[in-house]
Amino acid sequence: GLEVFLRHAVEQAEVKNALAGLLTSAGGDLTATIDGVRDDLMTALGALLRNAQLSGTVRRDLRPPDLVGLLAGASRATEYAGADPEARERILTVILDGLKPR
């Protein structure tokens, strides 16, 4: 579900960011690639979010663009935790707790 996706996305973000930086510094144009997958990503996030909202596990006021922002923030926040897996887990858990219905 949504939580599993968010956890995997955050875990892989550091490597993704490093690869994007390398490609950009080598003269690659990521804009065209990103534009090509943005709609697919938003559709997939929308479906995961709707399913989680219908099951009552996620706040009903969240929208797919909110999740994109949270993913970006969670990815950066866990990078600051460095190699400490407990700190990374705490940060991600706080963010995931904020998705729960009030």
DSSP file (Angstrom, degrees, kcal/mol; ACC not computed):
  #  RESIDUE AA STRUCTURE BP1 BP2  ACC     N-H-->O    O-->H-N    N-H-->O    O-->H-N    TCO  KAPPA ALPHA  PHI   PSI    X-CA   Y-CA   Z-CA
    1    1 A G     >        0   0    0      0, 0.0     4,-2.2     0, 0.0     5,-0.2   0.000 360.0 360.0 360.0-159.7    0.0    0.0    0.0
    2    2 A L  H  >  +     0   0    0     46,-0.3     4,-2.8     1,-0.2     5,-0.2   0.898 360.0  51.9 -63.2 -44.9    0.9    3.6    0.4
    3    3 A E  H  > S+     0   0    0      1,-0.2     4,-2.6     2,-0.2    -1,-0.2   0.918 110.1  49.4 -62.0 -42.6    3.1    3.3    3.4
    4    4 A V  H  > S+     0   0    0      2,-0.2     4,-2.5     1,-0.2     5,-0.2   0.930 112.2  48.5 -61.5 -45.0    5.2    0.6    1.8
    5    5 A F  H  X S+     0   0    0     -4,-2.2     4,-2.8     1,-0.2    -2,-0.2   0.941 112.1  48.3 -59.8 -47.8    5.6    2.7   -1.3
    6    6 A L  H  X S+     0   0    0     -4,-2.8     4,-2.3     1,-0.2     5,-0.2   0.903 111.2  50.5 -61.9 -41.6    6.6    5.8    0.7
    7    7 A R  H  X S+     0   0    0     -4,-2.6     4,-2.4    -5,-0.2    -1,-0.2   0.938 113.6  44.8 -61.6 -46.5    9.1    3.8    2.7
    8    8 A H  H  X S+     0   0    0     -4,-2.5     4,-2.0     1,-0.2    -2,-0.2   0.910 112.2  52.0 -64.9 -41.5   10.7    2.3   -0.4
    9    9 A A  H  X S+     0   0    0     -4,-2.8     4,-0.8    -5,-0.2    -1,-0.2   0.911 112.3  45.3 -62.2 -42.3   10.8    5.7   -2.2
   10   10 A V  H >X S+     0   0    0     -4,-2.3     3,-0.6    -5,-0.2     4,-0.6   0.905 110.8  53.5 -68.5 -40.7   12.5    7.3    0.7
   11   11 A E  H 3< S+     0   0    0     -4,-2.4     4,-0.3     1,-0.2     3,-0.3   0.865 115.2  40.7 -60.5 -36.2   15.0    4.5    1.1
   12   12 A Q  H 3X S+     0   0    0     -4,-2.0     4,-2.3     1,-0.2    -1,-0.2   0.541  92.0  89.4 -89.9  -7.5   16.0    4.8   -2.6
   13   13 A A  H <X S+     0   0    0     -4,-0.8     4,-3.1    -3,-0.6     5,-0.2   0.865  81.6  55.5 -62.7 -39.8   16.0    8.6   -2.7
   14   14 A E  H  X S+     0   0    0     -4,-0.6     4,-1.9    -3,-0.3    -1,-0.2   0.919 112.1  43.0 -61.9 -43.4   19.6    9.1   -1.7
   15   15 A V  H  > S+     0   0    0     -4,-0.3     4,-2.6     2,-0.2    -1,-0.2   0.908 114.3  51.4 -67.7 -42.0   20.8    6.9   -4.6
   16   16 A K  H  X S+     0   0    0     -4,-2.3     4,-2.5     1,-0.2    -2,-0.2   0.917 110.3  48.7 -61.0 -43.7   18.4    8.5   -7.0
   17   17 A N  H  X S+     0   0    0     -4,-3.1     4,-2.1     2,-0.2    -1,-0.2   0.887 111.2  50.0 -64.7 -38.9   19.5   12.0   -6.1
   18   18 A A  H  X S+     0   0    0     -4,-1.9     4,-2.2    -5,-0.2    -2,-0.2   0.922 112.2  47.1 -65.6 -43.6   23.2   11.0   -6.5
   19   19 A L  H  X S+     0   0    0     -4,-2.6     4,-2.7     2,-0.2     5,-0.2   0.906 111.0  51.5 -65.1 -41.1   22.5    9.5   -9.9
   20   20 A A  H  X S+     0   0    0     -4,-2.5     4,-2.4     1,-0.2    -1,-0.2   0.907 109.8  50.5 -61.9 -41.1   20.5   12.5  -11.0
   21   21 A G  H  X S+     0   0    0     -4,-2.1     4,-2.5     2,-0.2    -1,-0.2   0.904 111.0  48.3 -62.9 -41.9   23.4   14.7   -9.9
   22   22 A L  H  X S+     0   0    0     -4,-2.2     4,-1.4     2,-0.2    -2,-0.2   0.919 112.5  48.0 -64.4 -44.3   25.9   12.7  -11.9
   23   23 A L  H  <>S+     0   0    0     -4,-2.7     5,-3.1     1,-0.2    -2,-0.2   0.908 113.2  48.0 -64.0 -41.3   23.8   12.7  -15.0
   24   24 A T  H ><5S+     0   0    0     -4,-2.4     3,-1.7     1,-0.2    -2,-0.2   0.921 110.6  50.3 -65.7 -43.6   23.2   16.4  -14.8
   25   25 A S  H 3<5S+     0   0    0     -4,-2.5    -1,-0.2     1,-0.3    -2,-0.2   0.755 106.7  56.6 -68.0 -21.8   26.9   17.1  -14.3
   26   26 A A  T 3<5S-     0   0    0     -4,-1.4    -1,-0.3    -5,-0.2    -2,-0.2   0.381 128.9 -97.2 -87.9   4.0   27.7   14.9  -17.3
   27   27 A G  T < 5S+     0   0    0     -3,-1.7    -3,-0.2     1,-0.3    -2,-0.1   0.539  72.7 151.2  95.9   7.6   25.4   17.1  -19.4
   28   28 A G      < -     0   0    0     -5,-3.1     2,-0.8    -6,-0.2    -1,-0.3  -0.416  43.1-134.6 -72.7 148.6   22.3   15.0  -19.3
   29   29 A D     >  +     0   0    0      1,-0.1     4,-0.6    -2,-0.1     3,-0.3  -0.876  26.5 173.3-106.3 102.3   18.9   16.7  -19.6
   30   30 A L  H  >  +     0   0    0     -2,-0.8     4,-3.1     1,-0.2     5,-0.3   0.644  63.5  81.6 -82.5 -15.1   16.6   15.2  -16.9
   31   31 A T  H  > S+     0   0    0      1,-0.2     4,-2.8     2,-0.2     5,-0.2   0.923  92.9  46.4 -59.1 -47.0   13.8   17.6  -17.6
   32   32 A A  H  > S+     0   0    0     -3,-0.3     4,-1.5     1,-0.2    -1,-0.2   0.897 114.9  47.6 -63.7 -40.0   12.4   15.6  -20.6
   33   33 A T  H  X S+     0   0    0     -4,-0.6     4,-1.0     2,-0.2    -2,-0.2   0.929 113.4  47.0 -66.7 -45.0   12.7   12.4  -18.7
   34   34 A I  H >X S+     0   0    0     -4,-3.1     4,-1.6     1,-0.2     3,-0.8   0.924 110.4  52.3 -63.6 -44.5   11.0   13.8  -15.6
   35   35 A D  H 3X S+     0   0    0     -4,-2.8     4,-0.6    -5,-0.3    -1,-0.2   0.852 105.5  57.8 -59.7 -33.4    8.2   15.4  -17.6
   36   36 A G  H 3< S+     0   0    0     -4,-1.5     4,-0.3    -5,-0.2    -1,-0.2   0.760 116.0  32.0 -70.1 -25.4    7.6   12.0  -19.3
   37   37 A V  H <X S+     0   0    0     -4,-1.0     4,-2.7    -3,-0.8     5,-0.2   0.546  94.0  89.3-109.0  -9.1    6.9   10.2  -16.0
   38   38 A R  H  X S+     0   0    0     -4,-1.6     4,-2.6     1,-0.2     5,-0.2   0.922  90.6  46.9 -57.0 -47.8    5.3   12.9  -13.9
   39   39 A D  H  X S+     0   0    0     -4,-0.6     4,-2.2     1,-0.2    -1,-0.2   0.909 112.9  49.5 -62.6 -41.2    1.8   12.1  -15.0
   40   40 A D  H  > S+     0   0    0     -4,-0.3     4,-2.5     2,-0.2    -1,-0.2   0.908 111.5  49.5 -63.0 -41.5    2.3    8.4  -14.5
   41   41 A L  H  X S+     0   0    0     -4,-2.7     4,-3.0     1,-0.2     5,-0.2   0.928 110.9  48.7 -63.5 -45.3    3.7    9.1  -11.0
   42   42 A M  H  X S+     0   0    0     -4,-2.6     4,-2.3    -5,-0.2    -1,-0.2   0.877 111.7  50.0 -64.5 -36.8    0.8   11.4  -10.1
   43   43 A T  H  X S+     0   0    0     -4,-2.2     4,-2.1    -5,-0.2    -1,-0.2   0.929 113.3  45.6 -65.2 -45.2   -1.8    8.8  -11.3
   44   44 A A  H  X S+     0   0    0     -4,-2.5     4,-2.5     2,-0.2    -2,-0.2   0.920 114.3  47.9 -65.3 -44.1   -0.1    6.0   -9.3
   45   45 A L  H  X S+     0   0    0     -4,-3.0     4,-2.9     1,-0.2     5,-0.2   0.899 109.9  54.0 -62.2 -39.6    0.2    8.2   -6.2
   46   46 A G  H  X S+     0   0    0     -4,-2.3     4,-2.7    -5,-0.2    -1,-0.2   0.910 109.6  46.9 -60.4 -43.1   -3.5    9.2   -6.6
   47   47 A A  H  X S+     0   0    0     -4,-2.1     4,-2.3     2,-0.2    -2,-0.2   0.929 114.0  46.7 -66.3 -45.3   -4.6    5.5   -6.7
   48   48 A L  H  X S+     0   0    0     -4,-2.5     4,-2.2     1,-0.2   -46,-0.3   0.917 114.7  48.0 -61.4 -42.5   -2.5    4.6   -3.7
   49   49 A L  H  X S+     0   0    0     -4,-2.9     4,-2.8    -5,-0.2     5,-0.2   0.932 110.7  49.9 -65.0 -46.7   -3.7    7.6   -1.8
   50   50 A R  H  X S+     0   0    0     -4,-2.7     4,-2.9     1,-0.2     5,-0.2   0.925 111.4  49.3 -58.6 -45.4   -7.4    6.9   -2.7
   51   51 A N  H  X S+     0   0    0     -4,-2.3     4,-1.7     1,-0.2    -1,-0.2   0.913 112.7  47.2 -61.2 -42.6   -7.1    3.3   -1.6
   52   52 A A  H  <>S+     0   0    0     -4,-2.2     5,-2.0     2,-0.2     6,-0.9   0.897 113.4  48.5 -66.8 -39.3   -5.5    4.3    1.7
   53   53 A Q  H ><5S+     0   0    0     -4,-2.8     3,-1.1     1,-0.2    -2,-0.2   0.911 110.4  50.8 -66.5 -42.1   -8.2    7.0    2.3
   54   54 A L  H 3<5S+     0   0    0     -4,-2.9    -1,-0.2     1,-0.3    -2,-0.2   0.832 108.8  52.1 -65.1 -31.2  -11.0    4.6    1.6
   55   55 A S  T 3<5S-     0   0    0     -4,-1.7    -1,-0.3    -5,-0.2    -2,-0.2   0.558 114.8-119.6 -81.8  -6.1   -9.6    2.1    4.0
   56   56 A G  T < 5S+     0   0    0     -3,-1.1    -3,-0.2    -4,-0.4    -2,-0.1   0.618  84.5 111.2  83.0  12.5   -9.4    4.8    6.7
   57   57 A T  S   <S+     0   0    0     -5,-2.0     2,-0.4    -6,-0.2    -4,-0.2   0.596  72.3  47.7 -95.2 -11.5   -5.7    4.7    7.2
   58   58 A V  S    S-     0   0    0     -6,-0.9    42,-0.2    42,-0.2    -2,-0.2  -0.971  94.5 -93.1-133.0 144.8   -4.8    8.1    5.7
   59   59 A R    >   -     0   0    0     40,-3.3     3,-0.7    -2,-0.4    -6,-0.1  -0.186  28.0-136.9 -51.8 142.1   -6.3   11.6    6.2
   60   60 A R  T 3  S+     0   0    0      1,-0.2    -1,-0.1    -7,-0.1    -7,-0.1   0.636  96.4  65.7 -79.5 -14.8   -9.0   12.5    3.6
   61   61 A D  T 3  S+     0   0    0      2,-0.0    -1,-0.2    -8,-0.0     2,-0.2   0.529  77.9 104.8 -87.8  -4.1   -7.7   16.0    3.0
   62   62 A L    <   -     0   0    0     -3,-0.7    -9,-0.0    37,-0.1    -4,-0.0  -0.487  50.6-166.3 -77.4 147.5   -4.4   14.9    1.4
   63   63 A R    >>  -     0   0    0     -2,-0.2     4,-1.5     1,-0.1     3,-1.1  -0.883  36.7-100.8-126.8 159.1   -3.8   15.1   -2.3
   64   64 A P  H 3> S+     0   0    0      0, 0.0     4,-1.9     0, 0.0     3,-0.2   0.864 121.3  55.3 -50.9 -42.8   -1.2   13.6   -4.6
   65   65 A P  H 3> S+     0   0    0      0, 0.0     4,-2.0     0, 0.0     5,-0.1   0.855 103.9  56.6 -61.5 -30.0    0.9   16.8   -4.8
   66   66 A D  H <> S+     0   0    0     -3,-1.1     4,-2.4     1,-0.2     5,-0.2   0.912 105.9  50.5 -62.6 -41.2    1.0   16.8   -1.0
   67   67 A L  H  X S+     0   0    0     -4,-1.5     4,-2.8     2,-0.2    -1,-0.2   0.870 105.9  54.9 -65.8 -36.3    2.5   13.4   -1.1
   68   68 A V  H  X S+     0   0    0     -4,-1.9     4,-2.3     2,-0.2    -1,-0.2   0.933 110.4  46.4 -61.9 -44.8    5.2   14.5   -3.6
   69   69 A G  H  X S+     0   0    0     -4,-2.0     4,-2.5     1,-0.2    -2,-0.2   0.907 112.8  49.2 -62.4 -42.3    6.1   17.3   -1.2
   70   70 A L  H  X S+     0   0    0     -4,-2.4     4,-3.0     2,-0.2     5,-0.2   0.884 109.8  51.9 -65.8 -38.1    6.2   14.9    1.8
   71   71 A L  H  X S+     0   0    0     -4,-2.8     4,-2.5     2,-0.2    -2,-0.2   0.929 110.9  47.5 -62.1 -45.0    8.4   12.5   -0.2
   72   72 A A  H  X S+     0   0    0     -4,-2.3     4,-2.1     2,-0.2    -2,-0.2   0.934 115.7  44.9 -62.2 -45.6   10.8   15.2   -1.0
   73   73 A G  H  X S+     0   0    0     -4,-2.5     4,-2.7     1,-0.2    -2,-0.2   0.913 113.7  48.8 -65.2 -43.3   11.0   16.4    2.6
   74   74 A A  H  X S+     0   0    0     -4,-3.0     4,-2.4     2,-0.2     5,-0.2   0.888 110.2  52.4 -64.2 -39.1   11.2   12.9    4.0
   75   75 A S  H  X S+     0   0    0     -4,-2.5     4,-1.4    -5,-0.2    -1,-0.2   0.935 113.6  42.5 -63.3 -46.1   14.0   12.0    1.6
   76   76 A R  H  X S+     0   0    0     -4,-2.1     4,-1.5    -5,-0.2    -2,-0.2   0.916 113.0  53.5 -65.9 -43.0   16.0   15.0    2.6
   77   77 A A  H  X S+     0   0    0     -4,-2.7     4,-0.8     1,-0.2     3,-0.2   0.905 108.8  48.1 -61.3 -42.5   15.3   14.6    6.3
   78   78 A T  H  < S+     0   0    0     -4,-2.4     4,-0.4     1,-0.2     3,-0.3   0.799 104.3  61.0 -72.1 -25.7   16.5   11.0    6.3
   79   79 A E  H >< S+     0   0    0     -4,-1.4     3,-1.4     1,-0.2    -1,-0.2   0.895 100.3  55.7 -63.0 -37.8   19.7   12.0    4.4
   80   80 A Y  H 3< S+     0   0    0     -4,-1.5    -1,-0.2     1,-0.3    -2,-0.2   0.772  97.8  63.0 -65.2 -25.1   20.5   14.2    7.4
   81   81 A A  T >< S-     0   0    0     -4,-0.8     3,-1.4    -3,-0.3    -1,-0.3   0.663  91.5-166.7 -73.1 -14.7   20.2   11.2    9.7
   82   82 A G  T <   -     0   0    0     -3,-1.4    -1,-0.2    -4,-0.4     6,-0.1  -0.360  57.3 -20.5  66.6-139.9   23.2    9.7    7.8
   83   83 A A  T 3  S+     0   0    0     -3,-0.1    -1,-0.2    -2,-0.1     3,-0.1   0.371 101.3 115.1 -87.9   4.8   23.9    6.0    8.3
   84   84 A D    <>  -     0   0    0     -3,-1.4     4,-2.2     1,-0.2     5,-0.2  -0.651  46.7-169.0 -79.8 102.2   22.0    5.8   11.6
   85   85 A P  H  > S+     0   0    0      0, 0.0     4,-2.3     0, 0.0    -1,-0.2   0.831  84.1  54.6 -64.2 -31.8   19.1    3.4   10.8
   86   86 A E  H  > S+     0   0    0      2,-0.2     4,-2.2     1,-0.2     5,-0.1   0.908 109.8  46.4 -68.3 -40.3   17.3    4.2   14.1
   87   87 A A  H  > S+     0   0    0      2,-0.2     4,-2.4     1,-0.2     5,-0.2   0.909 112.0  51.2 -66.8 -41.8   17.3    7.9   13.4
   88   88 A R  H  X S+     0   0    0     -4,-2.2     4,-2.4     1,-0.2    -2,-0.2   0.920 111.3  48.3 -60.6 -43.8   16.1    7.4    9.8
   89   89 A E  H  X S+     0   0    0     -4,-2.3     4,-2.6     2,-0.2    -2,-0.2   0.897 110.0  51.7 -64.7 -41.6   13.3    5.2   11.1
   90   90 A R  H  X S+     0   0    0     -4,-2.2     4,-2.3     2,-0.2    -2,-0.2   0.933 111.0  47.9 -60.4 -46.0   12.2    7.8   13.7
   91   91 A I  H  X S+     0   0    0     -4,-2.4     4,-1.9     1,-0.2    -2,-0.2   0.939 114.4  45.2 -60.6 -48.6   12.1   10.5   11.1
   92   92 A L  H  X S+     0   0    0     -4,-2.4     4,-2.7     1,-0.2    -1,-0.2   0.878 111.1  53.6 -65.3 -37.8   10.1    8.5    8.7
   93   93 A T  H  X S+     0   0    0     -4,-2.6     4,-2.6     2,-0.2    -1,-0.2   0.897 106.7  51.8 -64.3 -40.7    7.7    7.3   11.4
   94   94 A V  H  X S+     0   0    0     -4,-2.3     4,-1.3     2,-0.2    -1,-0.2   0.921 112.5  46.0 -61.0 -43.6    7.0   10.8   12.5
   95   95 A I  H  < S+     0   0    0     -4,-1.9     4,-0.4     1,-0.2     3,-0.4   0.930 113.6  47.9 -66.0 -45.1    6.1   11.7    8.9
   96   96 A L  H >X S+     0   0    0     -4,-2.7     3,-1.4     1,-0.2     4,-0.5   0.870 106.4  57.9 -64.5 -36.3    4.0    8.6    8.4
   97   97 A D  H >< S+     0   0    0     -4,-2.6     3,-1.1     1,-0.3    -1,-0.2   0.849  98.9  60.8 -60.9 -32.8    2.2    9.3   11.7
   98   98 A G  T 3< S+     0   0    0     -4,-1.3    -1,-0.3    -3,-0.4    -2,-0.2   0.658  96.3  60.9 -69.5 -14.8    1.2   12.7   10.3
   99   99 A L  T <4 S+     0   0    0     -3,-1.4   -40,-3.3    -4,-0.4    -1,-0.2   0.670  83.0 103.3 -82.6 -17.9   -0.7   11.0    7.4
  100  100 A K  S << S-     0   0    0     -3,-1.1   -42,-0.2    -4,-0.5   -43,-0.1  -0.305  84.3 -96.0 -69.0 148.1   -3.0    9.2    9.8
  101  101 A P              0   0    0      0, 0.0    -1,-0.1     0, 0.0   -42,-0.1  -0.258 360.0 360.0 -60.7 148.8   -6.6   10.5   10.2
  102  102 A R              0   0    0     -3,-0.1    -2,-0.1    -4,-0.0    -3,-0.0   0.437 360.0 360.0 -91.0 360.0   -7.2   12.8   13.1
